């Protein structure tokens, strides 16, 4: 899930609830989402607050998060056309 709000500056937020597991798992999920987001930073439109909230899943992987984040950013029309 993603929440988007127009603003003056660009920022991201990552919210991972306790439903995902203990602190080690929640931190791993946040690290994975950051690792997916930062290479895309230059191709995302500026001036938005973006909050990522991952769904509860049995397994989390970089590839899955990468596909999901790209899909959501395209759906919300936040990628700069290249």
PDB file of N, CA, C and O in Angstrom:
ATOM      1  N   UNK A   1       0.847  -1.161   0.000  1.00  0.00           N
ATOM      2  CA  UNK A   1       0.000   0.000   0.000  1.00  0.00           C
ATOM      3  C   UNK A   1       0.894   1.227   0.000  1.00  0.00           C
ATOM      4  O   UNK A   1       2.009   1.192   0.521  1.00  0.00           O
ATOM      5  N   UNK A   2       0.410   2.295  -0.577  1.00  0.00           N
ATOM      6  CA  UNK A   2       1.173   3.531  -0.650  1.00  0.00           C
ATOM      7  C   UNK A   2       0.220   4.697  -0.411  1.00  0.00           C
ATOM      8  O   UNK A   2      -0.912   4.698  -0.896  1.00  0.00           O
ATOM      9  N   UNK A   3       0.686   5.677   0.332  1.00  0.00           N
ATOM     10  CA  UNK A   3      -0.030   6.928   0.503  1.00  0.00           C
ATOM     11  C   UNK A   3       0.816   8.016  -0.129  1.00  0.00           C
ATOM     12  O   UNK A   3       2.033   8.038   0.050  1.00  0.00           O
ATOM     13  N   UNK A   4       0.182   8.920  -0.868  1.00  0.00           N
ATOM     14  CA  UNK A   4       0.894   9.987  -1.562  1.00  0.00           C
ATOM     15  C   UNK A   4       0.221  11.310  -1.232  1.00  0.00           C
ATOM     16  O   UNK A   4      -1.005  11.416  -1.247  1.00  0.00           O
ATOM     17  N   UNK A   5       1.036  12.319  -0.934  1.00  0.00           N
ATOM     18  CA  UNK A   5       0.514  13.648  -0.662  1.00  0.00           C
ATOM     19  C   UNK A   5       1.430  14.667  -1.319  1.00  0.00           C
ATOM     20  O   UNK A   5       2.650  14.575  -1.185  1.00  0.00           O
ATOM     21  N   UNK A   6       0.869  15.628  -2.021  1.00  0.00           N
ATOM     22  CA  UNK A   6       1.637  16.685  -2.675  1.00  0.00           C
ATOM     23  C   UNK A   6       2.207  17.611  -1.607  1.00  0.00           C
ATOM     24  O   UNK A   6       1.519  17.955  -0.646  1.00  0.00           O
ATOM     25  N   UNK A   7       3.479  18.017  -1.779  1.00  0.00           N
ATOM     26  CA  UNK A   7       4.110  18.906  -0.811  1.00  0.00           C
ATOM     27  C   UNK A   7       5.191  19.724  -1.504  1.00  0.00           C
ATOM     28  O   UNK A   7       5.376  19.622  -2.716  1.00  0.00           O
ATOM     29  N   UNK A   8       5.889  20.520  -0.740  1.00  0.00           N
ATOM     30  CA  UNK A   8       6.973  21.345  -1.276  1.00  0.00           C
ATOM     31  C   UNK A   8       8.254  20.541  -1.491  1.00  0.00           C
ATOM     32  O   UNK A   8       9.005  20.797  -2.432  1.00  0.00           O
ATOM     33  N   UNK A   9       8.498  19.572  -0.616  1.00  0.00           N
ATOM     34  CA  UNK A   9       9.719  18.771  -0.698  1.00  0.00           C
ATOM     35  C   UNK A   9       9.364  17.297  -0.838  1.00  0.00           C
ATOM     36  O   UNK A   9       8.228  16.896  -0.583  1.00  0.00           O
ATOM     37  N   UNK A  10      10.336  16.499  -1.242  1.00  0.00           N
ATOM     38  CA  UNK A  10      10.121  15.056  -1.391  1.00  0.00           C
ATOM     39  C   UNK A  10      10.618  14.326  -0.159  1.00  0.00           C
ATOM     40  O   UNK A  10      11.723  14.578   0.322  1.00  0.00           O
ATOM     41  N   UNK A  11       9.802  13.424   0.344  1.00  0.00           N
ATOM     42  CA  UNK A  11      10.178  12.606   1.491  1.00  0.00           C
ATOM     43  C   UNK A  11       9.507  11.255   1.366  1.00  0.00           C
ATOM     44  O   UNK A  11       8.467  11.121   0.722  1.00  0.00           O
ATOM     45  N   UNK A  12      10.120  10.246   1.994  1.00  0.00           N
ATOM     46  CA  UNK A  12       9.465   8.940   2.053  1.00  0.00           C
ATOM     47  C   UNK A  12       9.306   8.538   3.504  1.00  0.00           C
ATOM     48  O   UNK A  12      10.017   9.014   4.389  1.00  0.00           O
ATOM     49  N   UNK A  13       8.355   7.653   3.721  1.00  0.00           N
ATOM     50  CA  UNK A  13       8.148   7.051   5.022  1.00  0.00           C
ATOM     51  C   UNK A  13       7.872   5.572   4.813  1.00  0.00           C
ATOM     52  O   UNK A  13       7.292   5.165   3.807  1.00  0.00           O
ATOM     53  N   UNK A  14       8.298   4.783   5.781  1.00  0.00           N
ATOM     54  CA  UNK A  14       8.055   3.343   5.724  1.00  0.00           C
ATOM     55  C   UNK A  14       7.442   2.949   7.056  1.00  0.00           C
ATOM     56  O   UNK A  14       8.033   3.173   8.113  1.00  0.00           O
ATOM     57  N   UNK A  15       6.265   2.366   6.999  1.00  0.00           N
ATOM     58  CA  UNK A  15       5.561   1.953   8.206  1.00  0.00           C
ATOM     59  C   UNK A  15       5.383   0.441   8.181  1.00  0.00           C
ATOM     60  O   UNK A  15       4.739  -0.108   7.287  1.00  0.00           O
ATOM     61  N   UNK A  16       5.967  -0.226   9.180  1.00  0.00           N
ATOM     62  CA  UNK A  16       5.875  -1.680   9.274  1.00  0.00           C
ATOM     63  C   UNK A  16       5.306  -2.014  10.649  1.00  0.00           C
ATOM     64  O   UNK A  16       5.906  -1.685  11.673  1.00  0.00           O
ATOM     65  N   UNK A  17       4.148  -2.668  10.668  1.00  0.00           N
ATOM     66  CA  UNK A  17       3.481  -2.948  11.935  1.00  0.00           C
ATOM     67  C   UNK A  17       4.034  -4.202  12.604  1.00  0.00           C
ATOM     68  O   UNK A  17       4.804  -4.956  12.008  1.00  0.00           O
ATOM     69  N   UNK A  18       3.630  -4.405  13.840  1.00  0.00           N
ATOM     70  CA  UNK A  18       4.074  -5.575  14.593  1.00  0.00           C
ATOM     71  C   UNK A  18       3.485  -6.872  14.055  1.00  0.00           C
ATOM     72  O   UNK A  18       3.914  -7.956  14.449  1.00  0.00           O
ATOM     73  N   UNK A  19       2.513  -6.773  13.164  1.00  0.00           N
ATOM     74  CA  UNK A  19       1.947  -7.967  12.539  1.00  0.00           C
ATOM     75  C   UNK A  19       2.978  -8.686  11.672  1.00  0.00           C
ATOM     76  O   UNK A  19       2.833  -9.874  11.381  1.00  0.00           O
ATOM     77  N   UNK A  20       4.030  -7.953  11.256  1.00  0.00           N
ATOM     78  CA  UNK A  20       5.066  -8.531  10.400  1.00  0.00           C
ATOM     79  C   UNK A  20       6.060  -9.385  11.174  1.00  0.00           C
ATOM     80  O   UNK A  20       6.813 -10.151  10.573  1.00  0.00           O
ATOM     81  N   UNK A  21       6.074  -9.267  12.466  1.00  0.00           N
ATOM     82  CA  UNK A  21       7.001 -10.066  13.263  1.00  0.00           C
ATOM     83  C   UNK A  21       7.745  -9.213  14.266  1.00  0.00           C
ATOM     84  O   UNK A  21       7.368  -8.077  14.553  1.00  0.00           O
ATOM     85  N   UNK A  22       8.802  -9.785  14.788  1.00  0.00           N
ATOM     86  CA  UNK A  22       9.603  -9.086  15.791  1.00  0.00           C
ATOM     87  C   UNK A  22      10.461  -8.015  15.121  1.00  0.00           C
ATOM     88  O   UNK A  22      10.439  -7.865  13.899  1.00  0.00           O
ATOM     89  N   UNK A  23      11.217  -7.271  15.933  1.00  0.00           N
ATOM     90  CA  UNK A  23      11.979  -6.112  15.457  1.00  0.00           C
ATOM     91  C   UNK A  23      12.968  -6.471  14.362  1.00  0.00           C
ATOM     92  O   UNK A  23      13.168  -5.686  13.436  1.00  0.00           O
ATOM     93  N   UNK A  24      13.584  -7.630  14.445  1.00  0.00           N
ATOM     94  CA  UNK A  24      14.563  -8.030  13.433  1.00  0.00           C
ATOM     95  C   UNK A  24      13.901  -8.121  12.063  1.00  0.00           C
ATOM     96  O   UNK A  24      14.463  -7.647  11.076  1.00  0.00           O
ATOM     97  N   UNK A  25      12.734  -8.714  11.989  1.00  0.00           N
ATOM     98  CA  UNK A  25      12.019  -8.860  10.716  1.00  0.00           C
ATOM     99  C   UNK A  25      11.516  -7.509  10.214  1.00  0.00           C
ATOM    100  O   UNK A  25      11.600  -7.216   9.022  1.00  0.00           O
ATOM    101  N   UNK A  26      10.996  -6.689  11.124  1.00  0.00           N
ATOM    102  CA  UNK A  26      10.506  -5.371  10.713  1.00  0.00           C
ATOM    103  C   UNK A  26      11.640  -4.512  10.169  1.00  0.00           C
ATOM    104  O   UNK A  26      11.462  -3.811   9.173  1.00  0.00           O
ATOM    105  N   UNK A  27      12.799  -4.559  10.809  1.00  0.00           N
ATOM    106  CA  UNK A  27      13.949  -3.795  10.330  1.00  0.00           C
ATOM    107  C   UNK A  27      14.440  -4.314   8.984  1.00  0.00           C
ATOM    108  O   UNK A  27      14.863  -3.527   8.137  1.00  0.00           O
ATOM    109  N   UNK A  28      14.390  -5.623   8.777  1.00  0.00           N
ATOM    110  CA  UNK A  28      14.791  -6.203   7.487  1.00  0.00           C
ATOM    111  C   UNK A  28      13.879  -5.712   6.372  1.00  0.00           C
ATOM    112  O   UNK A  28      14.343  -5.383   5.280  1.00  0.00           O
ATOM    113  N   UNK A  29      12.586  -5.663   6.651  1.00  0.00           N
ATOM    114  CA  UNK A  29      11.618  -5.184   5.663  1.00  0.00           C
ATOM    115  C   UNK A  29      11.901  -3.716   5.318  1.00  0.00           C
ATOM    116  O   UNK A  29      11.862  -3.334   4.148  1.00  0.00           O
ATOM    117  N   UNK A  30      12.185  -2.903   6.326  1.00  0.00           N
ATOM    118  CA  UNK A  30      12.492  -1.492   6.076  1.00  0.00           C
ATOM    119  C   UNK A  30      13.772  -1.345   5.258  1.00  0.00           C
ATOM    120  O   UNK A  30      13.838  -0.510   4.355  1.00  0.00           O
ATOM    121  N   UNK A  31      14.779  -2.144   5.564  1.00  0.00           N
ATOM    122  CA  UNK A  31      16.029  -2.096   4.797  1.00  0.00           C
ATOM    123  C   UNK A  31      15.790  -2.482   3.346  1.00  0.00           C
ATOM    124  O   UNK A  31      16.329  -1.852   2.436  1.00  0.00           O
ATOM    125  N   UNK A  32      14.990  -3.509   3.126  1.00  0.00           N
ATOM    126  CA  UNK A  32      14.687  -3.934   1.757  1.00  0.00           C
ATOM    127  C   UNK A  32      13.946  -2.841   0.982  1.00  0.00           C
ATOM    128  O   UNK A  32      14.258  -2.581  -0.180  1.00  0.00           O
ATOM    129  N   UNK A  33      12.972  -2.209   1.622  1.00  0.00           N
ATOM    130  CA  UNK A  33      12.221  -1.148   0.939  1.00  0.00           C
ATOM    131  C   UNK A  33      13.113   0.044   0.616  1.00  0.00           C
ATOM    132  O   UNK A  33      12.992   0.628  -0.460  1.00  0.00           O
ATOM    133  N   UNK A  34      14.012   0.415   1.537  1.00  0.00           N
ATOM    134  CA  UNK A  34      14.944   1.502   1.256  1.00  0.00           C
ATOM    135  C   UNK A  34      15.877   1.137   0.110  1.00  0.00           C
ATOM    136  O   UNK A  34      16.176   1.972  -0.743  1.00  0.00           O
ATOM    137  N   UNK A  35      16.337  -0.113   0.092  1.00  0.00           N
ATOM    138  CA  UNK A  35      17.242  -0.565  -0.970  1.00  0.00           C
ATOM    139  C   UNK A  35      16.551  -0.529  -2.333  1.00  0.00           C
ATOM    140  O   UNK A  35      17.206  -0.291  -3.348  1.00  0.00           O
ATOM    141  N   UNK A  36      15.256  -0.757  -2.368  1.00  0.00           N
ATOM    142  CA  UNK A  36      14.502  -0.686  -3.622  1.00  0.00           C
ATOM    143  C   UNK A  36      14.269   0.770  -4.020  1.00  0.00           C
ATOM    144  O   UNK A  36      14.340   1.108  -5.202  1.00  0.00           O
ATOM    145  N   UNK A  37      13.994   1.629  -3.049  1.00  0.00           N
ATOM    146  CA  UNK A  37      13.625   3.018  -3.327  1.00  0.00           C
ATOM    147  C   UNK A  37      14.804   3.872  -3.802  1.00  0.00           C
ATOM    148  O   UNK A  37      14.665   4.611  -4.777  1.00  0.00           O
ATOM    149  N   UNK A  38      15.947   3.788  -3.142  1.00  0.00           N
ATOM    150  CA  UNK A  38      17.035   4.722  -3.416  1.00  0.00           C
ATOM    151  C   UNK A  38      17.553   4.694  -4.855  1.00  0.00           C
ATOM    152  O   UNK A  38      17.844   5.769  -5.378  1.00  0.00           O
ATOM    153  N   UNK A  39      17.690   3.568  -5.529  1.00  0.00           N
ATOM    154  CA  UNK A  39      18.085   3.627  -6.942  1.00  0.00           C
ATOM    155  C   UNK A  39      17.030   4.283  -7.845  1.00  0.00           C
ATOM    156  O   UNK A  39      17.357   4.783  -8.921  1.00  0.00           O
ATOM    157  N   UNK A  40      15.779   4.279  -7.408  1.00  0.00           N
ATOM    158  CA  UNK A  40      14.694   4.880  -8.177  1.00  0.00           C
ATOM    159  C   UNK A  40      14.506   6.364  -7.893  1.00  0.00           C
ATOM    160  O   UNK A  40      13.716   7.029  -8.563  1.00  0.00           O
ATOM    161  N   UNK A  41      15.226   6.888  -6.907  1.00  0.00           N
ATOM    162  CA  UNK A  41      15.007   8.253  -6.418  1.00  0.00           C
ATOM    163  C   UNK A  41      15.028   9.289  -7.539  1.00  0.00           C
ATOM    164  O   UNK A  41      14.164  10.165  -7.583  1.00  0.00           O
ATOM    165  N   UNK A  42      15.989   9.205  -8.432  1.00  0.00           N
ATOM    166  CA  UNK A  42      16.125  10.189  -9.506  1.00  0.00           C
ATOM    167  C   UNK A  42      14.997  10.115 -10.533  1.00  0.00           C
ATOM    168  O   UNK A  42      14.728  11.099 -11.223  1.00  0.00           O
ATOM    169  N   UNK A  43      14.340   8.973 -10.642  1.00  0.00           N
ATOM    170  CA  UNK A  43      13.280   8.824 -11.642  1.00  0.00           C
ATOM    171  C   UNK A  43      11.875   9.028 -11.069  1.00  0.00           C
ATOM    172  O   UNK A  43      10.884   8.801 -11.762  1.00  0.00           O
ATOM    173  N   UNK A  44      11.788   9.456  -9.808  1.00  0.00           N
ATOM    174  CA  UNK A  44      10.494   9.718  -9.175  1.00  0.00           C
ATOM    175  C   UNK A  44      10.250  11.223  -9.171  1.00  0.00           C
ATOM    176  O   UNK A  44      11.157  12.004  -8.881  1.00  0.00           O
ATOM    177  N   UNK A  45       9.032  11.626  -9.491  1.00  0.00           N
ATOM    178  CA  UNK A  45       8.677  13.043  -9.503  1.00  0.00           C
ATOM    179  C   UNK A  45       8.927  13.659  -8.134  1.00  0.00           C
ATOM    180  O   UNK A  45       8.721  13.012  -7.108  1.00  0.00           O
ATOM    181  N   UNK A  46       9.368  14.905  -8.124  1.00  0.00           N
ATOM    182  CA  UNK A  46       9.689  15.613  -6.881  1.00  0.00           C
ATOM    183  C   UNK A  46       8.450  16.315  -6.336  1.00  0.00           C
ATOM    184  O   UNK A  46       7.521  16.632  -7.079  1.00  0.00           O
ATOM    185  N   UNK A  47       8.454  16.549  -5.029  1.00  0.00           N
ATOM    186  CA  UNK A  47       7.377  17.294  -4.402  1.00  0.00           C
ATOM    187  C   UNK A  47       6.253  16.434  -3.866  1.00  0.00           C
ATOM    188  O   UNK A  47       5.095  16.852  -3.861  1.00  0.00           O
ATOM    189  N   UNK A  48       6.586  15.230  -3.411  1.00  0.00           N
ATOM    190  CA  UNK A  48       5.570  14.335  -2.847  1.00  0.00           C
ATOM    191  C   UNK A  48       6.061  13.706  -1.557  1.00  0.00           C
ATOM    192  O   UNK A  48       7.240  13.383  -1.414  1.00  0.00           O
ATOM    193  N   UNK A  49       5.143  13.538  -0.624  1.00  0.00           N
ATOM    194  CA  UNK A  49       5.377  12.661   0.518  1.00  0.00           C
ATOM    195  C   UNK A  49       4.876  11.290   0.087  1.00  0.00           C
ATOM    196  O   UNK A  49       3.744  11.164  -0.380  1.00  0.00           O
ATOM    197  N   UNK A  50       5.698  10.270   0.238  1.00  0.00           N
ATOM    198  CA  UNK A  50       5.312   8.912  -0.140  1.00  0.00           C
ATOM    199  C   UNK A  50       5.496   8.024   1.083  1.00  0.00           C
ATOM    200  O   UNK A  50       6.583   7.982   1.659  1.00  0.00           O
ATOM    201  N   UNK A  51       4.448   7.315   1.484  1.00  0.00           N
ATOM    202  CA  UNK A  51       4.516   6.407   2.627  1.00  0.00           C
ATOM    203  C   UNK A  51       4.235   4.996   2.125  1.00  0.00           C
ATOM    204  O   UNK A  51       3.178   4.725   1.556  1.00  0.00           O
ATOM    205  N   UNK A  52       5.197   4.103   2.344  1.00  0.00           N
ATOM    206  CA  UNK A  52       5.060   2.703   1.968  1.00  0.00           C
ATOM    207  C   UNK A  52       4.608   1.896   3.179  1.00  0.00           C
ATOM    208  O   UNK A  52       5.183   2.012   4.261  1.00  0.00           O
ATOM    209  N   UNK A  53       3.584   1.087   2.993  1.00  0.00           N
ATOM    210  CA  UNK A  53       3.089   0.190   4.039  1.00  0.00           C
ATOM    211  C   UNK A  53       2.985  -1.195   3.416  1.00  0.00           C
ATOM    212  O   UNK A  53       2.043  -1.457   2.669  1.00  0.00           O
ATOM    213  N   UNK A  54       3.938  -2.095   3.706  1.00  0.00           N
ATOM    214  CA  UNK A  54       3.914  -3.418   3.076  1.00  0.00           C
ATOM    215  C   UNK A  54       2.817  -4.304   3.643  1.00  0.00           C
ATOM    216  O   UNK A  54       2.418  -4.171   4.800  1.00  0.00           O
ATOM    217  N   UNK A  55       2.342  -5.209   2.799  1.00  0.00           N
ATOM    218  CA  UNK A  55       1.366  -6.189   3.237  1.00  0.00           C
ATOM    219  C   UNK A  55       2.071  -7.300   4.005  1.00  0.00           C
ATOM    220  O   UNK A  55       3.250  -7.573   3.778  1.00  0.00           O
ATOM    221  N   UNK A  56       1.345  -7.933   4.910  1.00  0.00           N
ATOM    222  CA  UNK A  56       1.899  -9.062   5.662  1.00  0.00           C
ATOM    223  C   UNK A  56       2.048 -10.238   4.706  1.00  0.00           C
ATOM    224  O   UNK A  56       1.124 -10.569   3.963  1.00  0.00           O
ATOM    225  N   UNK A  57       3.220 -10.865   4.731  1.00  0.00           N
ATOM    226  CA  UNK A  57       3.539 -11.951   3.823  1.00  0.00           C
ATOM    227  C   UNK A  57       4.387 -12.966   4.579  1.00  0.00           C
ATOM    228  O   UNK A  57       4.985 -12.639   5.605  1.00  0.00           O
ATOM    229  N   UNK A  58       4.440 -14.176   4.084  1.00  0.00           N
ATOM    230  CA  UNK A  58       5.253 -15.196   4.754  1.00  0.00           C
ATOM    231  C   UNK A  58       6.725 -15.067   4.412  1.00  0.00           C
ATOM    232  O   UNK A  58       7.585 -15.467   5.197  1.00  0.00           O
ATOM    233  N   UNK A  59       7.025 -14.500   3.227  1.00  0.00           N
ATOM    234  CA  UNK A  59       8.414 -14.338   2.797  1.00  0.00           C
ATOM    235  C   UNK A  59       8.583 -12.982   2.129  1.00  0.00           C
ATOM    236  O   UNK A  59       7.735 -12.555   1.344  1.00  0.00           O
ATOM    237  N   UNK A  60       9.685 -12.308   2.446  1.00  0.00           N
ATOM    238  CA  UNK A  60       9.965 -10.996   1.878  1.00  0.00           C
ATOM    239  C   UNK A  60      11.276 -11.079   1.113  1.00  0.00           C
ATOM    240  O   UNK A  60      12.271 -11.593   1.624  1.00  0.00           O
ATOM    241  N   UNK A  61      11.272 -10.566  -0.127  1.00  0.00           N
ATOM    242  CA  UNK A  61      12.494 -10.607  -0.917  1.00  0.00           C
ATOM    243  C   UNK A  61      12.664  -9.292  -1.666  1.00  0.00           C
ATOM    244  O   UNK A  61      11.698  -8.566  -1.903  1.00  0.00           O
ATOM    245  N   UNK A  62      13.893  -9.001  -2.031  1.00  0.00           N
ATOM    246  CA  UNK A  62      14.209  -7.786  -2.764  1.00  0.00           C
ATOM    247  C   UNK A  62      13.470  -7.754  -4.096  1.00  0.00           C
ATOM    248  O   UNK A  62      12.922  -6.722  -4.484  1.00  0.00           O
ATOM    249  N   UNK A  63      13.456  -8.876  -4.789  1.00  0.00           N
ATOM    250  CA  UNK A  63      12.793  -8.941  -6.088  1.00  0.00           C
ATOM    251  C   UNK A  63      11.310  -8.651  -6.004  1.00  0.00           C
ATOM    252  O   UNK A  63      10.766  -7.929  -6.840  1.00  0.00           O
ATOM    253  N   UNK A  64      10.657  -9.206  -5.008  1.00  0.00           N
ATOM    254  CA  UNK A  64       9.220  -8.981  -4.847  1.00  0.00           C
ATOM    255  C   UNK A  64       8.927  -7.525  -4.511  1.00  0.00           C
ATOM    256  O   UNK A  64       8.016  -6.926  -5.084  1.00  0.00           O
ATOM    257  N   UNK A  65       9.700  -6.947  -3.576  1.00  0.00           N
ATOM    258  CA  UNK A  65       9.505  -5.539  -3.236  1.00  0.00           C
ATOM    259  C   UNK A  65       9.789  -4.641  -4.438  1.00  0.00           C
ATOM    260  O   UNK A  65       9.099  -3.644  -4.645  1.00  0.00           O
ATOM    261  N   UNK A  66      10.797  -4.990  -5.224  1.00  0.00           N
ATOM    262  CA  UNK A  66      11.145  -4.195  -6.390  1.00  0.00           C
ATOM    263  C   UNK A  66       9.984  -4.156  -7.385  1.00  0.00           C
ATOM    264  O   UNK A  66       9.619  -3.088  -7.876  1.00  0.00           O
ATOM    265  N   UNK A  67       9.415  -5.303  -7.676  1.00  0.00           N
ATOM    266  CA  UNK A  67       8.263  -5.371  -8.587  1.00  0.00           C
ATOM    267  C   UNK A  67       7.074  -4.594  -8.031  1.00  0.00           C
ATOM    268  O   UNK A  67       6.417  -3.850  -8.759  1.00  0.00           O
ATOM    269  N   UNK A  68       6.801  -4.770  -6.744  1.00  0.00           N
ATOM    270  CA  UNK A  68       5.651  -4.115  -6.126  1.00  0.00           C
ATOM    271  C   UNK A  68       5.804  -2.592  -6.109  1.00  0.00           C
ATOM    272  O   UNK A  68       4.857  -1.872  -6.424  1.00  0.00           O
ATOM    273  N   UNK A  69       6.988  -2.099  -5.746  1.00  0.00           N
ATOM    274  CA  UNK A  69       7.209  -0.661  -5.673  1.00  0.00           C
ATOM    275  C   UNK A  69       7.106  -0.035  -7.065  1.00  0.00           C
ATOM    276  O   UNK A  69       6.478   1.011  -7.224  1.00  0.00           O
ATOM    277  N   UNK A  70       7.711  -0.657  -8.065  1.00  0.00           N
ATOM    278  CA  UNK A  70       7.610  -0.140  -9.427  1.00  0.00           C
ATOM    279  C   UNK A  70       6.161  -0.109  -9.909  1.00  0.00           C
ATOM    280  O   UNK A  70       5.728   0.862 -10.531  1.00  0.00           O
ATOM    281  N   UNK A  71       5.422  -1.167  -9.622  1.00  0.00           N
ATOM    282  CA  UNK A  71       4.013  -1.240 -10.026  1.00  0.00           C
ATOM    283  C   UNK A  71       3.210  -0.096  -9.399  1.00  0.00           C
ATOM    284  O   UNK A  71       2.435   0.574 -10.081  1.00  0.00           O
ATOM    285  N   UNK A  72       3.404   0.117  -8.103  1.00  0.00           N
ATOM    286  CA  UNK A  72       2.630   1.140  -7.405  1.00  0.00           C
ATOM    287  C   UNK A  72       3.024   2.541  -7.878  1.00  0.00           C
ATOM    288  O   UNK A  72       2.157   3.397  -8.053  1.00  0.00           O
ATOM    289  N   UNK A  73       4.314   2.784  -8.084  1.00  0.00           N
ATOM    290  CA  UNK A  73       4.742   4.101  -8.554  1.00  0.00           C
ATOM    291  C   UNK A  73       4.215   4.389  -9.951  1.00  0.00           C
ATOM    292  O   UNK A  73       3.844   5.525 -10.246  1.00  0.00           O
ATOM    293  N   UNK A  74       4.175   3.379 -10.818  1.00  0.00           N
ATOM    294  CA  UNK A  74       3.610   3.566 -12.152  1.00  0.00           C
ATOM    295  C   UNK A  74       2.103   3.805 -12.069  1.00  0.00           C
ATOM    296  O   UNK A  74       1.560   4.647 -12.785  1.00  0.00           O
ATOM    297  N   UNK A  75       1.438   3.065 -11.197  1.00  0.00           N
ATOM    298  CA  UNK A  75      -0.010   3.195 -11.046  1.00  0.00           C
ATOM    299  C   UNK A  75      -0.381   4.593 -10.555  1.00  0.00           C
ATOM    300  O   UNK A  75      -1.380   5.161 -10.995  1.00  0.00           O
ATOM    301  N   UNK A  76       0.417   5.144  -9.650  1.00  0.00           N
ATOM    302  CA  UNK A  76       0.155   6.480  -9.101  1.00  0.00           C
ATOM    303  C   UNK A  76       0.728   7.594  -9.982  1.00  0.00           C
ATOM    304  O   UNK A  76       0.619   8.774  -9.650  1.00  0.00           O
ATOM    305  N   UNK A  77       1.338   7.210 -11.104  1.00  0.00           N
ATOM    306  CA  UNK A  77       1.913   8.154 -12.060  1.00  0.00           C
ATOM    307  C   UNK A  77       2.976   9.045 -11.404  1.00  0.00           C
ATOM    308  O   UNK A  77       2.977  10.261 -11.593  1.00  0.00           O
ATOM    309  N   UNK A  78       3.869   8.434 -10.640  1.00  0.00           N
ATOM    310  CA  UNK A  78       4.925   9.164  -9.947  1.00  0.00           C
ATOM    311  C   UNK A  78       6.285   9.019 -10.608  1.00  0.00           C
ATOM    312  O   UNK A  78       7.252   9.633 -10.159  1.00  0.00           O
ATOM    313  N   UNK A  79       6.382   8.223 -11.663  1.00  0.00           N
ATOM    314  CA  UNK A  79       7.657   8.059 -12.350  1.00  0.00           C
ATOM    315  C   UNK A  79       7.776   9.092 -13.462  1.00  0.00           C
ATOM    316  O   UNK A  79       6.813   9.378 -14.172  1.00  0.00           O
ATOM    317  N   UNK A  80       8.977   9.645 -13.598  1.00  0.00           N
ATOM    318  CA  UNK A  80       9.243  10.598 -14.668  1.00  0.00           C
ATOM    319  C   UNK A  80       9.364   9.805 -15.967  1.00  0.00           C
ATOM    320  O   UNK A  80      10.067   8.796 -16.025  1.00  0.00           O
ATOM    321  N   UNK A  81       8.679  10.267 -17.000  1.00  0.00           N
ATOM    322  CA  UNK A  81       8.769   9.585 -18.299  1.00  0.00           C
ATOM    323  C   UNK A  81      10.166   9.758 -18.867  1.00  0.00           C
ATOM    324  O   UNK A  81      10.671  10.873 -18.998  1.00  0.00           O
ATOM    325  N   UNK A  82      10.784   8.620 -19.203  1.00  0.00           N
ATOM    326  CA  UNK A  82      12.154   8.684 -19.731  1.00  0.00           C
ATOM    327  C   UNK A  82      12.180   8.295 -21.181  1.00  0.00           C
ATOM    328  O   UNK A  82      13.244   8.289 -21.800  1.00  0.00           O
TER     329      UNK A  82
END
